[in-house]
């Protein structure tokens, strides 16, 4: 399961999903939460902050492929 949010990961949507999985005893569900780190983030162009924190297309694809390598199709380099 992958959660993606344009917000802080700490106490965010991904945290709520992880809490629900844990309370439901679904501990075998692999997860990857993508969002902003729990630190000060400089304001600036949205595209720049998206690329800095893997919230753009390329970053999301990279994180999913890294966390779930078995999903990558052999020979498929398309994003």
mmCIF file of the N, C-alpha and C atoms, coordinates in Angstrom:
data_MODEL
# 
_entry.id   MODEL 
# 
loop_
_atom_site.group_PDB 
_atom_site.id 
_atom_site.type_symbol 
_atom_site.label_atom_id 
_atom_site.label_alt_id 
_atom_site.label_comp_id 
_atom_site.label_asym_id 
_atom_site.label_entity_id 
_atom_site.label_seq_id 
_atom_site.pdbx_PDB_ins_code 
_atom_site.Cartn_x 
_atom_site.Cartn_y 
_atom_site.Cartn_z 
_atom_site.occupancy 
_atom_site.B_iso_or_equiv 
_atom_site.pdbx_formal_charge 
_atom_site.auth_seq_id 
_atom_site.auth_comp_id 
_atom_site.auth_asym_id 
_atom_site.auth_atom_id 
_atom_site.pdbx_PDB_model_num 
ATOM 1   N N  . UNK A 1 1  ? 0.845  -1.155 0.000   1.00 0.00 ? 1  UNK A N  1 
ATOM 2   C CA . UNK A 1 1  ? 0.000  0.000  0.000   1.00 0.00 ? 1  UNK A CA 1 
ATOM 3   C C  . UNK A 1 1  ? 0.896  1.225  0.000   1.00 0.00 ? 1  UNK A C  1 
ATOM 4   N N  . UNK A 1 2  ? 0.521  2.198  -0.792  1.00 0.00 ? 2  UNK A N  1 
ATOM 5   C CA . UNK A 1 2  ? 1.265  3.448  -0.882  1.00 0.00 ? 2  UNK A CA 1 
ATOM 6   C C  . UNK A 1 2  ? 0.318  4.593  -0.545  1.00 0.00 ? 2  UNK A C  1 
ATOM 7   N N  . UNK A 1 3  ? 0.761  5.478  0.353   1.00 0.00 ? 3  UNK A N  1 
ATOM 8   C CA . UNK A 1 3  ? 0.010  6.701  0.607   1.00 0.00 ? 3  UNK A CA 1 
ATOM 9   C C  . UNK A 1 3  ? 0.869  7.870  0.134   1.00 0.00 ? 3  UNK A C  1 
ATOM 10  N N  . UNK A 1 4  ? 0.215  8.866  -0.439  1.00 0.00 ? 4  UNK A N  1 
ATOM 11  C CA . UNK A 1 4  ? 0.915  10.052 -0.947  1.00 0.00 ? 4  UNK A CA 1 
ATOM 12  C C  . UNK A 1 4  ? 0.137  11.262 -0.464  1.00 0.00 ? 4  UNK A C  1 
ATOM 13  N N  . UNK A 1 5  ? 0.857  12.197 0.160   1.00 0.00 ? 5  UNK A N  1 
ATOM 14  C CA . UNK A 1 5  ? 0.181  13.392 0.643   1.00 0.00 ? 5  UNK A CA 1 
ATOM 15  C C  . UNK A 1 5  ? 1.082  14.610 0.515   1.00 0.00 ? 5  UNK A C  1 
ATOM 16  N N  . UNK A 1 6  ? 0.470  15.743 0.233   1.00 0.00 ? 6  UNK A N  1 
ATOM 17  C CA . UNK A 1 6  ? 1.179  17.022 0.158   1.00 0.00 ? 6  UNK A CA 1 
ATOM 18  C C  . UNK A 1 6  ? 1.113  17.684 1.526   1.00 0.00 ? 6  UNK A C  1 
ATOM 19  N N  . UNK A 1 7  ? 1.515  16.928 2.514   1.00 0.00 ? 7  UNK A N  1 
ATOM 20  C CA . UNK A 1 7  ? 1.443  17.393 3.880   1.00 0.00 ? 7  UNK A CA 1 
ATOM 21  C C  . UNK A 1 7  ? 2.512  16.659 4.672   1.00 0.00 ? 7  UNK A C  1 
ATOM 22  N N  . UNK A 1 8  ? 2.676  17.015 5.931   1.00 0.00 ? 8  UNK A N  1 
ATOM 23  C CA . UNK A 1 8  ? 3.665  16.361 6.780   1.00 0.00 ? 8  UNK A CA 1 
ATOM 24  C C  . UNK A 1 8  ? 3.273  14.911 7.025   1.00 0.00 ? 8  UNK A C  1 
ATOM 25  N N  . UNK A 1 9  ? 4.264  14.037 6.974   1.00 0.00 ? 9  UNK A N  1 
ATOM 26  C CA . UNK A 1 9  ? 4.016  12.631 7.253   1.00 0.00 ? 9  UNK A CA 1 
ATOM 27  C C  . UNK A 1 9  ? 3.621  12.417 8.713   1.00 0.00 ? 9  UNK A C  1 
ATOM 28  N N  . UNK A 1 10 ? 4.260  13.154 9.617   1.00 0.00 ? 10 UNK A N  1 
ATOM 29  C CA . UNK A 1 10 ? 3.964  13.017 11.044  1.00 0.00 ? 10 UNK A CA 1 
ATOM 30  C C  . UNK A 1 10 ? 2.516  13.412 11.308  1.00 0.00 ? 10 UNK A C  1 
ATOM 31  N N  . UNK A 1 11 ? 1.746  12.488 11.845  1.00 0.00 ? 11 UNK A N  1 
ATOM 32  C CA . UNK A 1 11 ? 0.329  12.695 12.168  1.00 0.00 ? 11 UNK A CA 1 
ATOM 33  C C  . UNK A 1 11 ? -0.518 12.988 10.931  1.00 0.00 ? 11 UNK A C  1 
ATOM 34  N N  . UNK A 1 12 ? -0.067 12.532 9.775   1.00 0.00 ? 12 UNK A N  1 
ATOM 35  C CA . UNK A 1 12 ? -0.804 12.762 8.535   1.00 0.00 ? 12 UNK A CA 1 
ATOM 36  C C  . UNK A 1 12 ? -1.628 11.554 8.119   1.00 0.00 ? 12 UNK A C  1 
ATOM 37  N N  . UNK A 1 13 ? -2.059 11.573 6.870   1.00 0.00 ? 13 UNK A N  1 
ATOM 38  C CA . UNK A 1 13 ? -2.887 10.505 6.326   1.00 0.00 ? 13 UNK A CA 1 
ATOM 39  C C  . UNK A 1 13 ? -2.191 9.150  6.405   1.00 0.00 ? 13 UNK A C  1 
ATOM 40  N N  . UNK A 1 14 ? -0.919 9.091  5.997   1.00 0.00 ? 14 UNK A N  1 
ATOM 41  C CA . UNK A 1 14 ? -0.181 7.824  6.041   1.00 0.00 ? 14 UNK A CA 1 
ATOM 42  C C  . UNK A 1 14 ? -0.112 7.266  7.450   1.00 0.00 ? 14 UNK A C  1 
ATOM 43  N N  . UNK A 1 15 ? 0.089  8.131  8.436   1.00 0.00 ? 15 UNK A N  1 
ATOM 44  C CA . UNK A 1 15 ? 0.120  7.694  9.829   1.00 0.00 ? 15 UNK A CA 1 
ATOM 45  C C  . UNK A 1 15 ? -1.223 7.091  10.245  1.00 0.00 ? 15 UNK A C  1 
ATOM 46  N N  . UNK A 1 16 ? -2.304 7.715  9.802   1.00 0.00 ? 16 UNK A N  1 
ATOM 47  C CA . UNK A 1 16 ? -3.638 7.194  10.123  1.00 0.00 ? 16 UNK A CA 1 
ATOM 48  C C  . UNK A 1 16 ? -3.855 5.821  9.490   1.00 0.00 ? 16 UNK A C  1 
ATOM 49  N N  . UNK A 1 17 ? -3.383 5.654  8.258   1.00 0.00 ? 17 UNK A N  1 
ATOM 50  C CA . UNK A 1 17 ? -3.502 4.352  7.587   1.00 0.00 ? 17 UNK A CA 1 
ATOM 51  C C  . UNK A 1 17 ? -2.693 3.297  8.336   1.00 0.00 ? 17 UNK A C  1 
ATOM 52  N N  . UNK A 1 18 ? -1.462 3.641  8.719   1.00 0.00 ? 18 UNK A N  1 
ATOM 53  C CA . UNK A 1 18 ? -0.623 2.701  9.473   1.00 0.00 ? 18 UNK A CA 1 
ATOM 54  C C  . UNK A 1 18 ? -1.273 2.331  10.795  1.00 0.00 ? 18 UNK A C  1 
ATOM 55  N N  . UNK A 1 19 ? -1.871 3.298  11.468  1.00 0.00 ? 19 UNK A N  1 
ATOM 56  C CA . UNK A 1 19 ? -2.549 3.031  12.733  1.00 0.00 ? 19 UNK A CA 1 
ATOM 57  C C  . UNK A 1 19 ? -3.743 2.094  12.526  1.00 0.00 ? 19 UNK A C  1 
ATOM 58  N N  . UNK A 1 20 ? -4.505 2.322  11.469  1.00 0.00 ? 20 UNK A N  1 
ATOM 59  C CA . UNK A 1 20 ? -5.643 1.447  11.169  1.00 0.00 ? 20 UNK A CA 1 
ATOM 60  C C  . UNK A 1 20 ? -5.181 0.027  10.866  1.00 0.00 ? 20 UNK A C  1 
ATOM 61  N N  . UNK A 1 21 ? -4.129 -0.113 10.074  1.00 0.00 ? 21 UNK A N  1 
ATOM 62  C CA . UNK A 1 21 ? -3.598 -1.439 9.765   1.00 0.00 ? 21 UNK A CA 1 
ATOM 63  C C  . UNK A 1 21 ? -3.147 -2.147 11.035  1.00 0.00 ? 21 UNK A C  1 
ATOM 64  N N  . UNK A 1 22 ? -2.474 -1.420 11.919  1.00 0.00 ? 22 UNK A N  1 
ATOM 65  C CA . UNK A 1 22 ? -1.981 -2.015 13.160  1.00 0.00 ? 22 UNK A CA 1 
ATOM 66  C C  . UNK A 1 22 ? -3.136 -2.411 14.070  1.00 0.00 ? 22 UNK A C  1 
ATOM 67  N N  . UNK A 1 23 ? -4.127 -1.553 14.221  1.00 0.00 ? 23 UNK A N  1 
ATOM 68  C CA . UNK A 1 23 ? -5.254 -1.870 15.104  1.00 0.00 ? 23 UNK A CA 1 
ATOM 69  C C  . UNK A 1 23 ? -6.114 -3.001 14.542  1.00 0.00 ? 23 UNK A C  1 
ATOM 70  N N  . UNK A 1 24 ? -6.062 -3.195 13.236  1.00 0.00 ? 24 UNK A N  1 
ATOM 71  C CA . UNK A 1 24 ? -6.804 -4.285 12.591  1.00 0.00 ? 24 UNK A CA 1 
ATOM 72  C C  . UNK A 1 24 ? -5.976 -5.557 12.491  1.00 0.00 ? 24 UNK A C  1 
ATOM 73  N N  . UNK A 1 25 ? -4.771 -5.520 13.072  1.00 0.00 ? 25 UNK A N  1 
ATOM 74  C CA . UNK A 1 25 ? -3.849 -6.670 13.066  1.00 0.00 ? 25 UNK A CA 1 
ATOM 75  C C  . UNK A 1 25 ? -3.460 -7.076 11.642  1.00 0.00 ? 25 UNK A C  1 
ATOM 76  N N  . UNK A 1 26 ? -3.358 -6.100 10.757  1.00 0.00 ? 26 UNK A N  1 
ATOM 77  C CA . UNK A 1 26 ? -2.942 -6.339 9.368   1.00 0.00 ? 26 UNK A CA 1 
ATOM 78  C C  . UNK A 1 26 ? -1.471 -5.956 9.227   1.00 0.00 ? 26 UNK A C  1 
ATOM 79  N N  . UNK A 1 27 ? -0.643 -6.547 10.048  1.00 0.00 ? 27 UNK A N  1 
ATOM 80  C CA . UNK A 1 27 ? 0.766  -6.176 10.129  1.00 0.00 ? 27 UNK A CA 1 
ATOM 81  C C  . UNK A 1 27 ? 1.575  -6.642 8.926   1.00 0.00 ? 27 UNK A C  1 
ATOM 82  N N  . UNK A 1 28 ? 1.042  -7.564 8.130   1.00 0.00 ? 28 UNK A N  1 
ATOM 83  C CA . UNK A 1 28 ? 1.783  -8.071 6.981   1.00 0.00 ? 28 UNK A CA 1 
ATOM 84  C C  . UNK A 1 28 ? 1.642  -7.184 5.740   1.00 0.00 ? 28 UNK A C  1 
ATOM 85  N N  . UNK A 1 29 ? 0.820  -6.150 5.811   1.00 0.00 ? 29 UNK A N  1 
ATOM 86  C CA . UNK A 1 29 ? 0.640  -5.237 4.678   1.00 0.00 ? 29 UNK A CA 1 
ATOM 87  C C  . UNK A 1 29 ? 1.854  -4.316 4.581   1.00 0.00 ? 29 UNK A C  1 
ATOM 88  N N  . UNK A 1 30 ? 2.567  -4.423 3.464   1.00 0.00 ? 30 UNK A N  1 
ATOM 89  C CA . UNK A 1 30 ? 3.728  -3.548 3.246   1.00 0.00 ? 30 UNK A CA 1 
ATOM 90  C C  . UNK A 1 30 ? 3.236  -2.170 2.844   1.00 0.00 ? 30 UNK A C  1 
ATOM 91  N N  . UNK A 1 31 ? 3.871  -1.156 3.397   1.00 0.00 ? 31 UNK A N  1 
ATOM 92  C CA . UNK A 1 31 ? 3.435  0.215  3.123   1.00 0.00 ? 31 UNK A CA 1 
ATOM 93  C C  . UNK A 1 31 ? 4.623  1.108  2.779   1.00 0.00 ? 31 UNK A C  1 
ATOM 94  N N  . UNK A 1 32 ? 4.332  2.136  2.054   1.00 0.00 ? 32 UNK A N  1 
ATOM 95  C CA . UNK A 1 32 ? 5.294  3.201  1.764   1.00 0.00 ? 32 UNK A CA 1 
ATOM 96  C C  . UNK A 1 32 ? 4.504  4.502  1.848   1.00 0.00 ? 32 UNK A C  1 
ATOM 97  N N  . UNK A 1 33 ? 4.890  5.363  2.765   1.00 0.00 ? 33 UNK A N  1 
ATOM 98  C CA . UNK A 1 33 ? 4.230  6.648  2.938   1.00 0.00 ? 33 UNK A CA 1 
ATOM 99  C C  . UNK A 1 33 ? 5.120  7.736  2.345   1.00 0.00 ? 33 UNK A C  1 
ATOM 100 N N  . UNK A 1 34 ? 4.565  8.486  1.422   1.00 0.00 ? 34 UNK A N  1 
ATOM 101 C CA . UNK A 1 34 ? 5.304  9.545  0.742   1.00 0.00 ? 34 UNK A CA 1 
ATOM 102 C C  . UNK A 1 34 ? 4.660  10.877 1.120   1.00 0.00 ? 34 UNK A C  1 
ATOM 103 N N  . UNK A 1 35 ? 5.469  11.798 1.608   1.00 0.00 ? 35 UNK A N  1 
ATOM 104 C CA . UNK A 1 35 ? 4.966  13.109 2.004   1.00 0.00 ? 35 UNK A CA 1 
ATOM 105 C C  . UNK A 1 35 ? 6.112  13.977 2.468   1.00 0.00 ? 35 UNK A C  1 
ATOM 106 N N  . UNK A 1 36 ? 5.782  15.052 3.136   1.00 0.00 ? 36 UNK A N  1 
ATOM 107 C CA . UNK A 1 36 ? 6.789  15.992 3.603   1.00 0.00 ? 36 UNK A CA 1 
ATOM 108 C C  . UNK A 1 36 ? 7.401  15.513 4.917   1.00 0.00 ? 36 UNK A C  1 
ATOM 109 N N  . UNK A 1 37 ? 8.712  15.695 5.071   1.00 0.00 ? 37 UNK A N  1 
ATOM 110 C CA . UNK A 1 37 ? 9.366  15.281 6.314   1.00 0.00 ? 37 UNK A CA 1 
ATOM 111 C C  . UNK A 1 37 ? 8.948  16.200 7.469   1.00 0.00 ? 37 UNK A C  1 
ATOM 112 N N  . UNK A 1 38 ? 9.184  15.749 8.679   1.00 0.00 ? 38 UNK A N  1 
ATOM 113 C CA . UNK A 1 38 ? 8.846  16.518 9.869   1.00 0.00 ? 38 UNK A CA 1 
ATOM 114 C C  . UNK A 1 38 ? 9.975  17.505 10.175  1.00 0.00 ? 38 UNK A C  1 
ATOM 115 N N  . UNK A 1 39 ? 10.090 18.511 9.311   1.00 0.00 ? 39 UNK A N  1 
ATOM 116 C CA . UNK A 1 39 ? 11.092 19.559 9.484   1.00 0.00 ? 39 UNK A CA 1 
ATOM 117 C C  . UNK A 1 39 ? 10.618 20.795 8.729   1.00 0.00 ? 39 UNK A C  1 
ATOM 118 N N  . UNK A 1 40 ? 11.291 21.915 8.963   1.00 0.00 ? 40 UNK A N  1 
ATOM 119 C CA . UNK A 1 40 ? 10.918 23.145 8.272   1.00 0.00 ? 40 UNK A CA 1 
ATOM 120 C C  . UNK A 1 40 ? 11.163 22.993 6.780   1.00 0.00 ? 40 UNK A C  1 
ATOM 121 N N  . UNK A 1 41 ? 10.186 23.346 5.996   1.00 0.00 ? 41 UNK A N  1 
ATOM 122 C CA . UNK A 1 41 ? 10.290 23.278 4.539   1.00 0.00 ? 41 UNK A CA 1 
ATOM 123 C C  . UNK A 1 41 ? 10.198 24.693 3.995   1.00 0.00 ? 41 UNK A C  1 
ATOM 124 N N  . UNK A 1 42 ? 11.239 25.129 3.290   1.00 0.00 ? 42 UNK A N  1 
ATOM 125 C CA . UNK A 1 42 ? 11.250 26.464 2.680   1.00 0.00 ? 42 UNK A CA 1 
ATOM 126 C C  . UNK A 1 42 ? 10.091 26.589 1.704   1.00 0.00 ? 42 UNK A C  1 
ATOM 127 N N  . UNK A 1 43 ? 9.495  27.762 1.673   1.00 0.00 ? 43 UNK A N  1 
ATOM 128 C CA . UNK A 1 43 ? 8.443  28.024 0.695   1.00 0.00 ? 43 UNK A CA 1 
ATOM 129 C C  . UNK A 1 43 ? 9.096  28.352 -0.640  1.00 0.00 ? 43 UNK A C  1 
ATOM 130 N N  . UNK A 1 44 ? 8.448  27.975 -1.698  1.00 0.00 ? 44 UNK A N  1 
ATOM 131 C CA . UNK A 1 44 ? 8.966  28.242 -3.027  1.00 0.00 ? 44 UNK A CA 1 
ATOM 132 C C  . UNK A 1 44 ? 8.046  27.643 -4.068  1.00 0.00 ? 44 UNK A C  1 
ATOM 133 N N  . UNK A 1 45 ? 8.515  27.571 -5.307  1.00 0.00 ? 45 UNK A N  1 
ATOM 134 C CA . UNK A 1 45 ? 7.692  27.000 -6.371  1.00 0.00 ? 45 UNK A CA 1 
ATOM 135 C C  . UNK A 1 45 ? 7.265  25.565 -6.037  1.00 0.00 ? 45 UNK A C  1 
ATOM 136 N N  . UNK A 1 46 ? 5.996  25.285 -6.260  1.00 0.00 ? 46 UNK A N  1 
ATOM 137 C CA . UNK A 1 46 ? 5.448  23.978 -5.920  1.00 0.00 ? 46 UNK A CA 1 
ATOM 138 C C  . UNK A 1 46 ? 6.192  22.848 -6.625  1.00 0.00 ? 46 UNK A C  1 
ATOM 139 N N  . UNK A 1 47 ? 6.535  23.022 -7.880  1.00 0.00 ? 47 UNK A N  1 
ATOM 140 C CA . UNK A 1 47 ? 7.254  21.986 -8.624  1.00 0.00 ? 47 UNK A CA 1 
ATOM 141 C C  . UNK A 1 47 ? 8.597  21.651 -8.004  1.00 0.00 ? 47 UNK A C  1 
ATOM 142 N N  . UNK A 1 48 ? 9.287  22.656 -7.479  1.00 0.00 ? 48 UNK A N  1 
ATOM 143 C CA . UNK A 1 48 ? 10.584 22.436 -6.845  1.00 0.00 ? 48 UNK A CA 1 
ATOM 144 C C  . UNK A 1 48 ? 10.425 21.624 -5.561  1.00 0.00 ? 48 UNK A C  1 
ATOM 145 N N  . UNK A 1 49 ? 9.473  22.000 -4.727  1.00 0.00 ? 49 UNK A N  1 
ATOM 146 C CA . UNK A 1 49 ? 9.288  21.240 -3.478  1.00 0.00 ? 49 UNK A CA 1 
ATOM 147 C C  . UNK A 1 49 ? 8.795  19.829 -3.777  1.00 0.00 ? 49 UNK A C  1 
ATOM 148 N N  . UNK A 1 50 ? 7.988  19.664 -4.802  1.00 0.00 ? 50 UNK A N  1 
ATOM 149 C CA . UNK A 1 50 ? 7.540  18.319 -5.175  1.00 0.00 ? 50 UNK A CA 1 
ATOM 150 C C  . UNK A 1 50 ? 8.734  17.442 -5.554  1.00 0.00 ? 50 UNK A C  1 
ATOM 151 N N  . UNK A 1 51 ? 9.639  17.978 -6.346  1.00 0.00 ? 51 UNK A N  1 
ATOM 152 C CA . UNK A 1 51 ? 10.789 17.171 -6.767  1.00 0.00 ? 51 UNK A CA 1 
ATOM 153 C C  . UNK A 1 51 ? 11.749 16.928 -5.611  1.00 0.00 ? 51 UNK A C  1 
ATOM 154 N N  . UNK A 1 52 ? 11.880 17.872 -4.687  1.00 0.00 ? 52 UNK A N  1 
ATOM 155 C CA . UNK A 1 52 ? 12.780 17.704 -3.545  1.00 0.00 ? 52 UNK A CA 1 
ATOM 156 C C  . UNK A 1 52 ? 12.338 16.577 -2.620  1.00 0.00 ? 52 UNK A C  1 
ATOM 157 N N  . UNK A 1 53 ? 11.033 16.364 -2.518  1.00 0.00 ? 53 UNK A N  1 
ATOM 158 C CA . UNK A 1 53 ? 10.506 15.389 -1.562  1.00 0.00 ? 53 UNK A CA 1 
ATOM 159 C C  . UNK A 1 53 ? 9.802  14.212 -2.232  1.00 0.00 ? 53 UNK A C  1 
ATOM 160 N N  . UNK A 1 54 ? 10.161 13.928 -3.484  1.00 0.00 ? 54 UNK A N  1 
ATOM 161 C CA . UNK A 1 54 ? 9.605  12.791 -4.233  1.00 0.00 ? 54 UNK A CA 1 
ATOM 162 C C  . UNK A 1 54 ? 8.088  12.840 -4.370  1.00 0.00 ? 54 UNK A C  1 
ATOM 163 N N  . UNK A 1 55 ? 7.535  14.034 -4.483  1.00 0.00 ? 55 UNK A N  1 
ATOM 164 C CA . UNK A 1 55 ? 6.093  14.173 -4.674  1.00 0.00 ? 55 UNK A CA 1 
ATOM 165 C C  . UNK A 1 55 ? 5.735  14.456 -6.129  1.00 0.00 ? 55 UNK A C  1 
ATOM 166 N N  . UNK A 1 56 ? 6.733  14.429 -7.003  1.00 0.00 ? 56 UNK A N  1 
ATOM 167 C CA . UNK A 1 56 ? 6.459  14.567 -8.433  1.00 0.00 ? 56 UNK A CA 1 
ATOM 168 C C  . UNK A 1 56 ? 6.367  13.158 -9.039  1.00 0.00 ? 56 UNK A C  1 
ATOM 169 N N  . UNK A 1 57 ? 5.990  13.096 -10.294 1.00 0.00 ? 57 UNK A N  1 
ATOM 170 C CA . UNK A 1 57 ? 5.792  11.808 -10.968 1.00 0.00 ? 57 UNK A CA 1 
ATOM 171 C C  . UNK A 1 57 ? 7.018  10.914 -10.850 1.00 0.00 ? 57 UNK A C  1 
ATOM 172 N N  . UNK A 1 58 ? 8.181  11.464 -11.179 1.00 0.00 ? 58 UNK A N  1 
ATOM 173 C CA . UNK A 1 58 ? 9.407  10.663 -11.167 1.00 0.00 ? 58 UNK A CA 1 
ATOM 174 C C  . UNK A 1 58 ? 9.740  10.166 -9.759  1.00 0.00 ? 58 UNK A C  1 
ATOM 175 N N  . UNK A 1 59 ? 9.578  11.029 -8.774  1.00 0.00 ? 59 UNK A N  1 
ATOM 176 C CA . UNK A 1 59 ? 9.875  10.641 -7.395  1.00 0.00 ? 59 UNK A CA 1 
ATOM 177 C C  . UNK A 1 59 ? 8.951  9.568  -6.875  1.00 0.00 ? 59 UNK A C  1 
ATOM 178 N N  . UNK A 1 60 ? 7.665  9.694  -7.193  1.00 0.00 ? 60 UNK A N  1 
ATOM 179 C CA . UNK A 1 60 ? 6.690  8.684  -6.757  1.00 0.00 ? 60 UNK A CA 1 
ATOM 180 C C  . UNK A 1 60 ? 7.008  7.338  -7.390  1.00 0.00 ? 60 UNK A C  1 
ATOM 181 N N  . UNK A 1 61 ? 7.280  7.347  -8.692  1.00 0.00 ? 61 UNK A N  1 
ATOM 182 C CA . UNK A 1 61 ? 7.620  6.097  -9.389  1.00 0.00 ? 61 UNK A CA 1 
ATOM 183 C C  . UNK A 1 61 ? 8.889  5.493  -8.792  1.00 0.00 ? 61 UNK A C  1 
ATOM 184 N N  . UNK A 1 62 ? 9.904  6.317  -8.552  1.00 0.00 ? 62 UNK A N  1 
ATOM 185 C CA . UNK A 1 62 ? 11.161 5.838  -7.981  1.00 0.00 ? 62 UNK A CA 1 
ATOM 186 C C  . UNK A 1 62 ? 10.938 5.199  -6.609  1.00 0.00 ? 62 UNK A C  1 
ATOM 187 N N  . UNK A 1 63 ? 10.151 5.856  -5.759  1.00 0.00 ? 63 UNK A N  1 
ATOM 188 C CA . UNK A 1 63 ? 9.899  5.330  -4.409  1.00 0.00 ? 63 UNK A CA 1 
ATOM 189 C C  . UNK A 1 63 ? 9.127  4.023  -4.455  1.00 0.00 ? 63 UNK A C  1 
ATOM 190 N N  . UNK A 1 64 ? 8.142  3.928  -5.345  1.00 0.00 ? 64 UNK A N  1 
ATOM 191 C CA . UNK A 1 64 ? 7.358  2.697  -5.453  1.00 0.00 ? 64 UNK A CA 1 
ATOM 192 C C  . UNK A 1 64 ? 8.229  1.568  -5.978  1.00 0.00 ? 64 UNK A C  1 
ATOM 193 N N  . UNK A 1 65 ? 9.015  1.845  -7.001  1.00 0.00 ? 65 UNK A N  1 
ATOM 194 C CA . UNK A 1 65 ? 9.908  0.807  -7.537  1.00 0.00 ? 65 UNK A CA 1 
ATOM 195 C C  . UNK A 1 65 ? 10.936 0.361  -6.507  1.00 0.00 ? 65 UNK A C  1 
ATOM 196 N N  . UNK A 1 66 ? 11.406 1.281  -5.701  1.00 0.00 ? 66 UNK A N  1 
ATOM 197 C CA . UNK A 1 66 ? 12.382 0.941  -4.669  1.00 0.00 ? 66 UNK A CA 1 
ATOM 198 C C  . UNK A 1 66 ? 11.753 0.100  -3.557  1.00 0.00 ? 66 UNK A C  1 
ATOM 199 N N  . UNK A 1 67 ? 10.549 0.463  -3.162  1.00 0.00 ? 67 UNK A N  1 
ATOM 200 C CA . UNK A 1 67 ? 9.881  -0.243 -2.062  1.00 0.00 ? 67 UNK A CA 1 
ATOM 201 C C  . UNK A 1 67 ? 9.234  -1.554 -2.491  1.00 0.00 ? 67 UNK A C  1 
ATOM 202 N N  . UNK A 1 68 ? 8.832  -1.642 -3.745  1.00 0.00 ? 68 UNK A N  1 
ATOM 203 C CA . UNK A 1 68 ? 8.138  -2.823 -4.257  1.00 0.00 ? 68 UNK A CA 1 
ATOM 204 C C  . UNK A 1 68 ? 8.774  -3.272 -5.573  1.00 0.00 ? 68 UNK A C  1 
ATOM 205 N N  . UNK A 1 69 ? 10.039 -3.708 -5.539  1.00 0.00 ? 69 UNK A N  1 
ATOM 206 C CA . UNK A 1 69 ? 10.748 -4.043 -6.787  1.00 0.00 ? 69 UNK A CA 1 
ATOM 207 C C  . UNK A 1 69 ? 10.073 -5.162 -7.569  1.00 0.00 ? 69 UNK A C  1 
ATOM 208 N N  . UNK A 1 70 ? 9.316  -5.995 -6.900  1.00 0.00 ? 70 UNK A N  1 
ATOM 209 C CA . UNK A 1 70 ? 8.656  -7.097 -7.605  1.00 0.00 ? 70 UNK A CA 1 
ATOM 210 C C  . UNK A 1 70 ? 7.547  -6.609 -8.536  1.00 0.00 ? 70 UNK A C  1 
ATOM 211 N N  . UNK A 1 71 ? 7.141  -5.365 -8.410  1.00 0.00 ? 71 UNK A N  1 
ATOM 212 C CA . UNK A 1 71 ? 6.102  -4.821 -9.284  1.00 0.00 ? 71 UNK A CA 1 
ATOM 213 C C  . UNK A 1 71 ? 6.642  -4.352 -10.625 1.00 0.00 ? 71 UNK A C  1 
ATOM 214 N N  . UNK A 1 72 ? 7.930  -4.117 -10.688 1.00 0.00 ? 72 UNK A N  1 
ATOM 215 C CA . UNK A 1 72 ? 8.532  -3.632 -11.935 1.00 0.00 ? 72 UNK A CA 1 
ATOM 216 C C  . UNK A 1 72 ? 8.509  -4.744 -12.983 1.00 0.00 ? 72 UNK A C  1 
ATOM 217 N N  . UNK A 1 73 ? 8.042  -4.385 -14.154 1.00 0.00 ? 73 UNK A N  1 
ATOM 218 C CA . UNK A 1 73 ? 7.993  -5.353 -15.248 1.00 0.00 ? 73 UNK A CA 1 
ATOM 219 C C  . UNK A 1 73 ? 9.344  -5.412 -15.917 1.00 0.00 ? 73 UNK A C  1 
ATOM 220 N N  . UNK A 1 74 ? 9.819  -6.595 -16.195 1.00 0.00 ? 74 UNK A N  1 
ATOM 221 C CA . UNK A 1 74 ? 11.106 -6.751 -16.877 1.00 0.00 ? 74 UNK A CA 1 
ATOM 222 C C  . UNK A 1 74 ? 11.045 -6.134 -18.265 1.00 0.00 ? 74 UNK A C  1 
ATOM 223 N N  . UNK A 1 75 ? 12.063 -5.320 -18.552 1.00 0.00 ? 75 UNK A N  1 
ATOM 224 C CA . UNK A 1 75 ? 12.156 -4.717 -19.877 1.00 0.00 ? 75 UNK A CA 1 
ATOM 225 C C  . UNK A 1 75 ? 11.285 -3.493 -20.040 1.00 0.00 ? 75 UNK A C  1 
ATOM 226 N N  . UNK A 1 76 ? 10.441 -3.156 -19.057 1.00 0.00 ? 76 UNK A N  1 
ATOM 227 C CA . UNK A 1 76 ? 9.578  -1.993 -19.163 1.00 0.00 ? 76 UNK A CA 1 
ATOM 228 C C  . UNK A 1 76 ? 10.259 -0.816 -18.490 1.00 0.00 ? 76 UNK A C  1 
ATOM 229 N N  . UNK A 1 77 ? 10.770 0.116  -19.275 1.00 0.00 ? 77 UNK A N  1 
ATOM 230 C CA . UNK A 1 77 ? 11.450 1.283  -18.709 1.00 0.00 ? 77 UNK A CA 1 
ATOM 231 C C  . UNK A 1 77 ? 10.560 2.502  -18.753 1.00 0.00 ? 77 UNK A C  1 
ATOM 232 N N  . UNK A 1 78 ? 9.313  2.335  -19.199 1.00 0.00 ? 78 UNK A N  1 
ATOM 233 C CA . UNK A 1 78 ? 8.377  3.431  -19.270 1.00 0.00 ? 78 UNK A CA 1 
ATOM 234 C C  . UNK A 1 78 ? 7.956  3.845  -17.870 1.00 0.00 ? 78 UNK A C  1 
ATOM 235 N N  . UNK A 1 79 ? 7.726  5.136  -17.675 1.00 0.00 ? 79 UNK A N  1 
ATOM 236 C CA . UNK A 1 79 ? 7.253  5.617  -16.359 1.00 0.00 ? 79 UNK A CA 1 
ATOM 237 C C  . UNK A 1 79 ? 5.834  6.035  -16.467 1.00 0.00 ? 79 UNK A C  1 
# 
